[in-house]
Amino acid sequence: MHKRRWAVVVAAVLVAGVAVTAALAGSSRPTSGKTFYFIPKDTLNPYEVIADRGGKLALTALKDTQVVSSGTADTAAAQQPAIQAAIQAHAAGIVIAGNDPQAVCPALKQAIAQGTKVVAFDSDTNCRQLFINQADTETIGRSQIQLLAKLMNYKGQFAILSAASTATNQNAWIKYMQLELKKPVYKNMQLVKIYYGNDNPAQSRQATVSMLQAYPNLKGIESPTTVGISSAAQYLSTSKYKKKVVLTGLGLPSQMKTYVHDGTVTAFALWNPEDLGYLAGYAASALSNGTITGKVGETFKAGKLGSYKIVKGPDGRPQVILGPPYTFTIKNVDKFNF
């Protein structure tokens, strides 16, 4: 009898212990435990690193896991292994900044077919369920020319220093830059050529040198890429063109503040890339959990950023807009740490 009683007591204690252990494990274990692959344009671009960090903040808050994977070159081929890795891992979602709108599609369609949700951010693709746009595409493009024109006093030759020639976001912004230039107010401004630095510092610097040599009367450079504008600023800051050639575009305050204070750059614009990645993380999670399906009109909550609504993009497809770009000058550039 005693043995039987002790056996019952021991069994009860063991069961209770297992229950407590399970409860403790459950309290520290992710609620969903899903894995999301963030595939930036490349892993060396400071802008992309900050955006991916935002994604990690979002997924950590959601108790999910982020895997950052891509190549070191801004090409679709460099992104292919990361997409395949996400497919093999049966990832809950892929968040990608496309280096080419179409070349990544066969692999992404394979991912979608197996149930992986695909969100594009920063730079769109032709095969995704949702696009997280840093700001309204038309607003970005037109505002860049508006800012450049003011700095150039609405006259003179200028060149564009872009990233990759296939980058969806760059090409979309440049299209609206060219449309803005058709307005009569810009009649004395001339876009001489579009250069591509492939978001590579050395190539962007060389492109800057090339345009200045090819066009001795160049009065301005517009670079809608953080690598391009910082590389151009670095070159201009120690050259004879400093304060003679206007430079503006989209840049990181952390990279550009030195050139603002030394007079190389007067003003530039951007949004917070960390917020962009953060929003993309919440959107991917909402798609994966079924909170949204990616249809226009749906809303979802994005943590500290609040609620967002899916809208119809200029191409007719669903997108979410983070917010308008912000202009940085010597008056405010030191207030930002991204």
Salt bridges, closest charged atoms under 4 A:
ASP122 OD2 - LYS41 NZ 3.81
ASP124 OD2 - ARG128 NH2 2.87
ASP124 OD2 - ARG317 NH2 3.11
GLU138 OE2 - ARG142 NE 2.81
GLU180 OE1 - ARG142 NH1 2.86
GLU180 OE1 - LYS183 NZ 3.15
GLU274 OE1 - ARG53 NE 2.84
ASP315 OD2 - ARG317 NE 2.97
ASP334 OD2 - HIS261 NE2 2.83
